[in-house]
Amino acid sequence: MSRREELAAGLAATRERIGVACAEAGRDPAEVTLVVVTKFFPATDVVHLLGLGVRDLAESRHQEAVEKTAEVRRLAPSHQGRWHFIGNLQSNKAAAVGGYADVVHSLDRLKLLAPLSRAALARGVMIDVLVQVDLDPEPITGRGGVRPEAADELARQVLSTTGLRLRGVMGVAPLGADAEAAFGRLAEVSARLRGLDRDAGWVSAGMSGDLEAAIKQGATHVRVGSAILGSRPYHR
Ligand SMILES: *Cc1c(COP(=O)(O)O)cnc(C)c1O
């Protein structure tokens, strides 16, 4: 099988899983956007994915993302993809991430707003922003995110920042936890943010291992890497 065929098979299997999960949840699959996570995989894979109709691509590490997005622009100058940044975001990198990201899923600090806003204004675009919520039942932050009760205040600050559009929430189920319960907590925060702004209805939740639980709990964006691209070549 060529690499393109491997990716096509991974995409088809993932779309099938999304379809089944939506049917079981009584939801329309058109409500769920598949965001393909390409971290650790080369720009040539991204070009195959674009050719296979993928429009939403995600990266989680700034240095890798800045190089890959530039290479994809070079290899496929007319591509119509959108880049999502889903990784831990440091304030000294936020302006640079805002230079190529169309959507930032990992907003978890006030300090990120000013540099992201400046980057959006410099590009003349609106950057879509999701508030990352820490879904650990114990208040120890392992994988980033604000505590659920602090999400509303951060969301209000996004609403009053030029260049940024509040789109909703993002969460990662804690390791070893009940994913469905975790995504249920995310759904509660989502309902409150939708009350602040009707554009804030996106729920980014679910990965290769738990996308069914996320869709059951209302995910509008699933972030899938290894189920499509294979196991990552190496971990850091
Ligand atoms: C890597 C990553 C994913 C994708 O994980 P898979 O298990 O490979 O699907 C999703 N979300 C975040 C935040 C990630 O870092």
The ligand as a MOL file (V3000), in Angstrom:
LIG
                    3D

  0  0  0     0  0            999 V3000
M  V30 BEGIN CTAB
M  V30 COUNTS 15 15 0 0 0
M  V30 BEGIN ATOM
M  V30 1 C -1.7190 14.3500 19.8590 0
M  V30 2 C -2.9850 14.9800 20.2420 0
M  V30 3 C -4.2140 14.4980 19.7480 0
M  V30 4 C -4.3310 13.2740 18.8410 0
M  V30 5 O -4.0530 12.1280 19.5750 0
M  V30 6 P -4.2650 10.6580 18.9460 0
M  V30 7 O -4.4190 9.8020 20.1510 0
M  V30 8 O -3.0460 10.3710 18.1630 0
M  V30 9 O -5.4670 10.7060 18.1140 0
M  V30 10 C -5.3650 15.1620 20.1230 0
M  V30 11 N -5.3440 16.2270 20.9420 0
M  V30 12 C -4.1840 16.7230 21.4480 0
M  V30 13 C -4.2400 17.9030 22.3450 0
M  V30 14 C -2.9810 16.1120 21.1160 0
M  V30 15 O -1.8470 16.6050 21.6220 0
M  V30 END ATOM
M  V30 BEGIN BOND
M  V30 1 1 1 2
M  V30 2 1 2 3
M  V30 3 2 2 14
M  V30 4 1 3 4
M  V30 5 2 3 10
M  V30 6 1 4 5
M  V30 7 1 5 6
M  V30 8 2 6 7
M  V30 9 1 6 8
M  V30 10 1 6 9
M  V30 11 1 10 11
M  V30 12 2 11 12
M  V30 13 1 12 13
M  V30 14 1 12 14
M  V30 15 1 14 15
M  V30 END BOND
M  V30 END CTAB
M  END
